[in-house]
Amino acid sequence: MIIIKSEREIKLIREACRLTALALDYVESLIKPGITTGELDRLTEEFIRKNNGLPAFKGYHGYPASICASVNDVVIHGIPGDLMLKEGDIIGVDLGVIYRGYYGDSARTFPVGEVSENAKRLMEITKRALMEGIKKAVPGNRVGDISNAVQTVAESAGYSVVREFVGHGVGKKLHEEPAIPNFGRPGIGPELKPNMTIAIEPMINEGDWHVKVLEDGWTVVTVDGSLSAHFEHTILITEEGNEILTL
């Protein structure tokens, strides 16, 4: 069931999303060659808690950390640990914040120091795919309009779209209906209505779209070892269009 949010709920989701965006800004300030993904996780959890939020991912279905730290060919759900970032890496950081029982969810992919032109282009196109998807997230459109916009941007640039993992509704739960694939036909799927809150999150691979889950049960990598980038915003559908809550 797709939940249309009340004004009170939107106020709480907006604050959860504001804290999520601040936490990602904080992560960005920490990223440099030599820091470990475990340190990023520890410091980000401290930041979230200091700002009256709770880390949404920690313990979610048993996930052991507060952020997902996905480096290079890791698509999503990279578990933070001893891995030390090095010059030229890219790292996708996905995190969520709970504020008074409501969720915010966002992801960005960051360069570590100077990165290759190929990596820069992949990140830029993935971000553009997200923003084109958001443009289609207006009342009266359907989920397929978002999906098709993301796919069109990615594939016209020569990249592929991950199929197994999708965007989703956000609210009292981290993952609510509707599911929002990053591929598909326009004009299909649930209709978008004012006061829906949804997370749109393209995961774009430089090579083939196939992915696999590693033995830890979480880490998702590209099958061919190619780079992957991930950007995500939680947005509110409004009467006039939409509002990005995790800027």
SULZI-V877349 format. One line per field, one symbol per residue. psi: psi as a letter, one per 20 degrees, with the letter a starting at -180 (. if undefined). A space follows every 50 residues. Layout:
psi->???
This chain:
psi->ppppqrhgghgghgghhghgghhhggghihpqphqqhggggghhgggghh kkrqohhoiokjpjrhqpoopdjpgrkppqcippqqpiqqppopqqppol jqqqpqqqpqqobprqhggggggghggggghhghhimqphrrhhhgghgg gggghijjrqpphiqrarqqdiqhorqqqnqjqaqqjrrqqpqqjqpqpp npopqhcqiprqprhiigppqphjjrqqqpqpqpqpprhhdrppik.
